[in-house]
Amino acid sequence: MGAVDSKDHFLWYLWGIVGAALALRILCALPALTQGGDFLLRPDSHTYILPAKALLSAGAYVESPGSVVPATLRPPGYPCLLAGSFFVFGEILVIPALLGCLVSALACYPVGLCGHFFAGRAGGLIAAAFYALNLTSIAAGPLILADSVLGFLCAWQLYYVLRAWRERSLGCYAVTCALLAVGAFLKPINTPILLLAMPVLAPVFFGFSRKTFCAWGTVALAFSVLLFPWMLRNYRAGADFDMDSNRGEMYYHSGSAILSAVTHENSETLRERMRRDMETFLSEHPDDFPNVRAKNAWKNARYMDLIRNHPVAFLQTHLPQYAMLLPDLPTFLENNALSVSGRGTLAVLREQGVYAALNHYLDGRLILLAPALPFLAVAAFMYLFAAWTLLLWLIKWKWRLGLIFGAFAFFYLFAGGPVTMPRYQIPALPFLCAMAAFGVVFLVRTGREFRNRRTRKPLPMYDI
């Protein structure tokens, strides 16, 4: 009975953290929520909003209301959620912003379950608290973007893949595959994890047994039933055989980073010039580039030319970038009407480093950091303890956990190469929070063991 009560208390504490996280996300975005409109938007937001409005008005997933061109730039997951919000509440951006805050807060629950998996009840509460207080998660919550919803799904993905490993559960493995496929309808970054990482993890979890073959069949089923039809739809619409047609944008974003490393010219200036020149060229040759697939093929070919011509600059800009780990301070300040976006800070960060970018963004007003300092400290501790846990895994050669970490954290963090948007770290945060919680509990346990060594009082040890 006591064990049941203890478990119930743990879950209630988790829900308490969820409630506190929701209140925190709303309070830290009140200026943006009360003023609405542009404060909740980013350049990518309209690529979700316009198809949502078209879906609501015409019942078809097209580029914008009144258009007959199928929308392929984004997967349909988040636009469908927006369309549902618009249908029930009207086209009021504050509603999906509040729902984004709610989803971001709800992610604390599965994050807490992951922390519990690593380090018991204390670890679960610490992991949930790390996520609740994470600056990037707080800042991204109200934005009209898919990141917070994807982060929620990724937290459940991690929980079920950890259970699949620990319990050798084919059912949990199948749930993970389903969640990865659903997440791919929000952002296609989940697709390679489903198709490449999960088949590799199957024999790691189950050995070379019948379960492994069933697991591979589960991956094939998830792809063929959920992803393949949409990818085929995009291909028939003249786009790539993919969940979206955004791949051609690499030429602008990643290509400009390569050229900037070579010429030392501002990367944002380069990107806009490359975009302008490419769009002019494509418009002058409509017969050669009749659809999105042909245009993307041409852009990708130019991107590969850049890689071949500047291999050192490619490696310099596409190897893991430390800037990907920086908390989303700019969005936090913008949500609180303390700053504005569109200042070209990313280019300064690439060329001159963190301090110069911070000084550029704040115009020297470092006092604006004050409201964010507690959250920045939490992020620093999270990274510190997560790194320590990873080091312990390496020392003890927990290679299976290392593989899971590679697929469900490292890949999310660094798949974008030079495109180091802080919100892209959100899918990796559940794992980092759970790892950090283990590090904290391990440190406390070690300290208590040192103090109680004379009494030889046994203490719980979470050895994974």
Secondary structure, 3 states (H helix, E strand, C coil): CHHHHHHHHHHHHHHHHHHHHHHHHHHCCHHHHHHCHHHHCCCCCHHHHHHHHHHHHHCCCECCCCCCCECCCCCCHHHHHHHHHHHHHCCCCHHHHHHHHHHHHHCHHHHHHHHHHHHHHHHHHHHHHHHHCCHHHHHHCCCCCCHHHHHHHHHHHHHHHHHHHHHCCHHHHHHHHHHHHHHHCCCCCHHHHHHHHHHHHHHHHHCCCHHHHHHHHHHHHHHHHHHHHHHHHHHHCCCCCCCCCHHHHHHHHHHHHHHHHHHCCCHHHHHHHHHHHHHHHHHHCCCCCCCHHHHHHHHHHHHHHHHHHCHHHHHHHHCCCHHHHCCCHHHHHHHCCCCCCCCCHHHHHHHHCHHHHHHHHHCCCHHHHHHHHHHHHHHHHHHHHHHHHHHHHHHCCCHHHHHHHHHHHHHHHHCCCCCCCHHHHHHHHHHHHHHHHHHHHHHHHHHHHHHCCCCCCCCCCCCC
